[in-house]
Structure formats: C-alpha cells, structure tokens
Amino acid sequence: MSLFLEALKLSMDEALPGPTSENGDSLVKVKEEDPTWEQMCSFQESSCDTRELSRLRFRQFCYQEVTGPREALAQLQELCHQWLRPETHSKEEILELLVLEQFLTILPEELQARVQACHLESRKDVVTMLENLQKDTGDPEQQISLKMEEEAIQALVTEERPPWSLAHRSPCGNSAQEKVTNTSPVAEEVVTKYALFNAKQETSEELQHSADVSGIPSRDCVPQPPCCTSVHTDKTVPHLNTLKDRHPGDLWAQMHISSLEYAAGDMMRKGRKKDKARVSELLQGLAFSGDSDVEEDNKLEAYHAQKKLRLSNVPEKNWTKRDIKPNFPSWLALDSGLLNLKNEKLNPVELFELFFDDEVFNLIVNETNNYASQKNVNLEVTVQEVRCVFGILLLSGFVRRPRRGMYWEISDADQNLVRDAIRRDRFELIFSYLHFADNSHLDQKDKFTKLRPLIKQMNRNFLLYAPLEEYYYFDKTMCECFDSDQFLNGKPIRIGYKIWCGTTTQGYLVWFEPYQEESMVTVDKDLDLGLGGNLVMHFADVLLERGQYPYHLCFDSFFTSIKLVSALKKKGVRATGTIRENRTEKCPLMNVEHMRKMKKGYFDFRVEENEEVILCRWHGDGIISLCSNAVGIEPASELSCSDEEEIHQIAQPSIVKLYGECREGVSKMDQIISKYRVRVRNKKWYSVLVSYIIDVAMNNAWQLHRTCNPGTSLDLLDFRKYVAHFYLEHNANPSD
C-alpha cells in the first residue's frame, strides 16, 4: 500500500501544472519549478510510476491479451516482478503489502478512507486502529460517515489549503486529510484528490453511458452522496486535457495521465470486475504510439450498439415451478435396415466393408496413383494391394512390434501371413504414397482438406448403416498424436487431434468431424448458438436425413444452452444436457452453496413458460444442473447412495436418470478403440487420423456384428483377427 500511495503522490505532484480556469478560480497553487529539481526527481518518479502501472496491469490482466497460456504466465510473472521488486524487498515486506492491499479492499469505504488517512503500513497497526475506533464509538461506521461528511463540506468551501495538507477523497465522496511533506524548497503544489477522482469519472463518462445503454452495469457506478462536485470537476478536467494537448507525442505523459485516471480510487473499490473497455483504454494509454482513441471508441460504440440490438431481440424469460409438459410424438420407428442385415448374416469382412466399400478403396487407389505420378513415380497400386496394406495395419493392433520391418523378419504364424502377402519394399512404397485427395484441388481454408473426401465418404456410410435408435450422445474425443498442440482434459487420450462425434448409447459412431479453428460445419448463422451449439444442430440435421423421427440428443455443458434446446425443439428433436451456471438465463434455482447443505436427493426445478424448457438442479454425489425440452421430474425414481458407511435411498428425477444412461456413448466407443489400435504409421501428419478412421470402422462393424448375432457373436479380438487374416490370405500377389 505504501508503494501505491507513494506513486500516486509523486504522480499528482507532476501532473497538474496547467493554467487556471476562465473565471479565475484555481484548485492548484503552482510555483515555478527548478529545472535542476526536475532532473533530480525524474528517475525516482519514473520508477514509481512504472511500479504503479505494473501493479495496475497485473491486477487487470486479461487472458485474451495474449496468444496462449505460456505467454500469459510469462507476462504475469514479469508484471508482478516489476511491481513487487523482490530484489529490493524481503518476503515479509512483500507479504505485508499483499495482505494489507487485500484487507483494504474488503473494508467499508468509510473505514478505507480512515485507514489510508492515518498512513498505516502494517497489518498490526491497522487492526489496532480499527479496534480502538470500535471501543471509542458504539457504531464506528456511522460515526466515521458523519465525520467524513463534515470534512467533505469543509473541503468544498475551502479553496486553498496550506502546502503541507492534502485533501483526500474516496470514490464514494468520503474525505480525509493526508499530510505530505514537500522535500523541495523551490516547488510547492496543492492538489485536491477529490477533483482527480471526479476527473477520472468524467474521462470515462462516455464508456459508462454506452454501458448503461447496453444494459451492462458499469464498473465505476459507485453510489455518490448528494453534494456539489461540479466546481472541482470543471477545474480538474481542463488541467488533464491541457497536459494531453501540450504533449500529444509525449509517450511518458500519456502513461502518467493514465496512471492518475485509473489509479485513483482503484484500491478501495469492492467487487472489482474485468471491464474490457477499461482495460483496453489502459493498454492503449500504455502503448508506445501517438495515435488517437477515436478508432477504439468507434469500435466500442459499435460493439455496444450490436449487443444492445441482440439483447433487445431476446424475449423476457418467465420461470414457473412446475413439471414440463412436452408435446413430442412417441418413438415408434422400426429399424428395417438392421433387420435386413440380420437376415443377410454377413461375416466380419462383409460388415467391415459396409464402410470401407469398393467406392472407398477405389478412391484410395486413384488418389495414391495420382499422387505418385505427380512425384514422377510409376506406382500402379491395385485395390488388392491396398487391402493387403489394410490387413497389416489391422494386424498391428494385436500383434505389436517395435519396428514395422520386424513383421517380415520374425517367423511365426502371423508374420508368415505378412511375408506371403506382400514384400516389405512394396509395402513401404505404397504406404509412403498413400493418398486420399487431389493436391491440385485442395481447399486452403480446410485444415483437413487432404482427408476431406475420405471423411465425407465414411460419414455417409456410418449414417447409412447406423442403428435407428431413439437416444444419441454428442461429445468430443481425441485421436492420439503427440505432435499436436490440442489438449482435452478428462479423456483417456489428452494430446492429439480433437474430434467432435455423435454416437449411439452403445458406442456406434454415426458422425464425426475433426476440430479446427474455422469450422467447416454450416448452420443457420442467425441462431447465434456458438461453436458447440452449431455442431449439435448440424448433428441433428444429419440424423433427420434418415427421417423425421423424434430423436433424443444428449450432450454436456460445453454445448448446452437454453437457446440451443429451444432451437432443437423447433426442429422436432428432443434434447437434454448439463448446463453451466452462466447460461441459466436468471432462472431462480436454489444456489449451489445452499444446496450443498441439503440432504442428498434434494432437487429444485423451474420451467420456462414461453419455450417449455425445464431446468433442474439435483444434489447427488455432487451438484448437477440439467436442461431439457422433453423430460422433467416425473416419474422420479430411487437411487442407492452410500454415506458414512450407510446405504440409503435418495430421490432421482427422471431427467437425471435419462442423462446418466445416455452419456456413456462416446466413452464406450473410446474404450473399444483403445484396446486394439493401429500401431503402424508413416511420416505424414494425417497418418494418425487415417488409423483412427480404420479403428472406428472396425468398432462400428463389431457393433453391428453383436447386434445381428446376440448369442454367437465374436469378441473384439477374434473379430479383428478374422478381417486382418482374410485380407492377408486372399489378397496376396502370386508374383510376390
């Protein structure tokens, strides 16, 4: 706190040497300064200002200002080092500063002003002072408030103060007296801090006005007592404006004025929030350029105008405590496609080739030969050879070797199949030129354009033979790749390529799309659902291609919003998902902290009357909030719960039970794929994605096999081994 006060005092001593106002009155009494004194103090003042600016930037730093977590952490570390100066201050001094700063922010405004007026620099002194004050007066806050009002009136009447006193004002209008000893016999100044606070408020008036119009509460909207402040404001603002106009290109002057405008009152404001407009203006003041703020102001005005228009189009929510009354038709669809597959009694190879059909193999052969010819290589690969390559890739999932060349070196049953099917050099040549798109016709906006033809074809086949079910789960998963910078917490594979996917409850993949910054998914932009909502809407459209059935989609809190659930309802699609607290649209549910004190099984719920959407918060093993347009509380069931070595039954709403049954779809798929994953890869970056697609196709084929043969189905290992051995045995080249 002492560093902050020192920097603010020195800043005010330098900032206001401007002319008087038009009526001749002046708040500032200025004597000519000795240039020698300026030179002596310039280094000290610059150092204090730098520390204070570093403190402000450290406290108001936003993650969006940098490009990544590493840079954000480095920037915070540098700002903290510039502010606290660990090379010159001990650990105890730094700890004292931080604790005292935080303590002052939680005090009432009257007590804050009182403590600061006493120049207390230790926690012990502050506590002692407050305890003594409490003993002397029964109600310290009321007594201090009355005294502050008297001093405020006196400060407004008195136009000049002796050089050794400084009238100090908090943002709420409470004043105290602060003694300052001027070390210079030549330079004496009298500055009213109350005027500085009002100057700061006036300079941010435009931002406050735009925030009020947009419906967003302003950060600086602190209740002010009814008192006359126009004189001080009118006198101080010209000084700041004159100083800016006098040095339009002086970068240090811009930083100096910014420190005065933003430092005043900042230590005493409760509930500080990150105001993007304010931080942006501060950073602009710190920028080393002489540009004006017109462009930034225009951007802010356009942003607030757009946000105001968007908010005006949102109807008011009307929440009522009742159960939902959905009007969706019952699920009566018959899966004729699955019945046909059961009647055909397909073997594992035929099931696998429902997805990697002749069209897909021909695509791979044509694009591989085309790519080889572009490299002046006469490859002339055939579909038979590509199937041999696929046989080796599938074999690598359950017969693992440190090097893929060892599949031709070691003599055993599986290796003999490989050696008899294709020569090693031929395999290496084909595998190195394996291609899936024409390089002369690539979409540069699509990160996965070299795999796009394969992705489209596989998605078409996955949907065509997917079991026609009522419930589906949409989530994100990972394709393992240690060269990727994408990270996904809570998954078995955390580093790789993030993939959006929709599955059945048993883990059959219906649709997938690799993640990229500019999504290739096209939806109605007017809905304004964000990335997650757009992906769910696209998956709903994919399902509706099979027929207008009342599908039920489940998804987690990354995707869920009331707007998304309502949009799906208009499509005739039921939806249920967990929802985040900041997306509940002011639904008056019991808050999480209060609900934790209730017994397990307690729940609260509300229905939005206009959209017929329910929100439910339930206390189970934890607190979970859900949103749905199709399922509500009834029929409630009972769930066994253990608590302190005691097992008892708790209530479970229907919405909670349904979500728990559906949410395992993607996890089941990940579990199946992870058992026998393709291990052979080449140097191309998309090789891991090709392997992932092969493993997913094997998972889907096995899912169909289990459904068609419920009593005599093969396990996953035998199913995969059957396909791999068939490709190696029946596609061998006799000349090899």
Stockholm file with secondary structure:
# STOCKHOLM 1.0

chainA/1-736         MSLFLEALKLSMDEALPGPTSENGDSLVKVKEEDPTWEQMCSFQESSCDTRELSRLRFRQFCYQEVTGPREALAQLQELCHQWLRPETHSKEEILELLVLEQFLTILPEELQARVQACHLESRKDVVTMLENLQKDTGDPEQQISLKMEEEAIQALVTEERPPWSLAHRSPCGNSAQEKVTNTSPVAEEVVTKYALFNAKQETSEELQHSADVSGIPSRDCVPQPPCCTSVHTDKTVPHLNTLKDRHPGDLWAQMHISSLEYAAGDMMRKGRKKDKARVSELLQGLAFSGDSDVEEDNKLEAYHAQKKLRLSNVPEKNWTKRDIKPNFPSWLALDSGLLNLKNEKLNPVELFELFFDDEVFNLIVNETNNYASQKNVNLEVTVQEVRCVFGILLLSGFVRRPRRGMYWEISDADQNLVRDAIRRDRFELIFSYLHFADNSHLDQKDKFTKLRPLIKQMNRNFLLYAPLEEYYYFDKTMCECFDSDQFLNGKPIRIGYKIWCGTTTQGYLVWFEPYQEESMVTVDKDLDLGLGGNLVMHFADVLLERGQYPYHLCFDSFFTSIKLVSALKKKGVRATGTIRENRTEKCPLMNVEHMRKMKKGYFDFRVEENEEVILCRWHGDGIISLCSNAVGIEPASELSCSDEEEIHQIAQPSIVKLYGECREGVSKMDQIISKYRVRVRNKKWYSVLVSYIIDVAMNNAWQLHRTCNPGTSLDLLDFRKYVAHFYLEHNANPSD
#=GR chainA/1-736 SS CHHHHHHHHHHHHHHCCCCCCTTSCCSCEECCCCHHHHHHHHHHHHHHHHHHHHHHHHHTCCGGGSSSHHHHHHHHHHHHHHHHCTTTSCHHHHHHHHHHHHHHHHSCHHHHHHHHHTTCCSHHHHHHHHHHHHHHCSSHHHHHHHHHHHHHHHHHHCCCCCTTEEEEECTTSCEEEEECCCCCSSCCEECCHHHHHHHHHHHTHHHHHHHHHHTCCCTTCCCCCSCCCHHHHHHHHHHHHHHHHHCTTCHHHHHHHHHHHHHTTGGGCSSCCCCHHHHHHHHHHHSSSCCCSHHHHHHHHHHHHHHHHHHHTSCCCCEESSCCCCCCCCCCCCCHHHHHHHHHTCCHHHHHTTTSCHHHHHHHHHHHHHHHHHTTCCCCCCHHHHHHHHHHHHHTTTSCCSSGGGGTTSCSHHHHHHHHHCCHHHHHHHHHTCCCSCGGGCCTTCTTTTTHHHHHHHHHHHHHTSCCCSEEEEEEEEEECTTCCEECTTSSCCEEEEEEEEEETTCCEEEEEECCSSCCCCCCGGGCCHHHHHHHHHHHHHHHTTCCCCCEEEECTTTCCHHHHHHHHHTTCEEEEECCGGGSTTCCCCCHHHHHTSCTTCEEEEEETTTTEEEEEEESSSEEEEEESSCCSCSCEEEEEECSSCEEEEEECHHHHHHHHHTTHHHHHHHHHHHSCCCCCCSSTTHHHHHHHHHHHHHHHHHHHHHHCTTTCCCHHHHHHHHHHHHHHHSCCTTC
#=GC SS_cons         CHHHHHHHHHHHHHHCCCCCCTTSCCSCEECCCCHHHHHHHHHHHHHHHHHHHHHHHHHTCCGGGSSSHHHHHHHHHHHHHHHHCTTTSCHHHHHHHHHHHHHHHHSCHHHHHHHHHTTCCSHHHHHHHHHHHHHHCSSHHHHHHHHHHHHHHHHHHCCCCCTTEEEEECTTSCEEEEECCCCCSSCCEECCHHHHHHHHHHHTHHHHHHHHHHTCCCTTCCCCCSCCCHHHHHHHHHHHHHHHHHCTTCHHHHHHHHHHHHHTTGGGCSSCCCCHHHHHHHHHHHSSSCCCSHHHHHHHHHHHHHHHHHHHTSCCCCEESSCCCCCCCCCCCCCHHHHHHHHHTCCHHHHHTTTSCHHHHHHHHHHHHHHHHHTTCCCCCCHHHHHHHHHHHHHTTTSCCSSGGGGTTSCSHHHHHHHHHCCHHHHHHHHHTCCCSCGGGCCTTCTTTTTHHHHHHHHHHHHHTSCCCSEEEEEEEEEECTTCCEECTTSSCCEEEEEEEEEETTCCEEEEEECCSSCCCCCCGGGCCHHHHHHHHHHHHHHHTTCCCCCEEEECTTTCCHHHHHHHHHTTCEEEEECCGGGSTTCCCCCHHHHHTSCTTCEEEEEETTTTEEEEEEESSSEEEEEESSCCSCSCEEEEEECSSCEEEEEECHHHHHHHHHTTHHHHHHHHHHHSCCCCCCSSTTHHHHHHHHHHHHHHHHHHHHHHCTTTCCCHHHHHHHHHHHHHHHSCCTTC
//
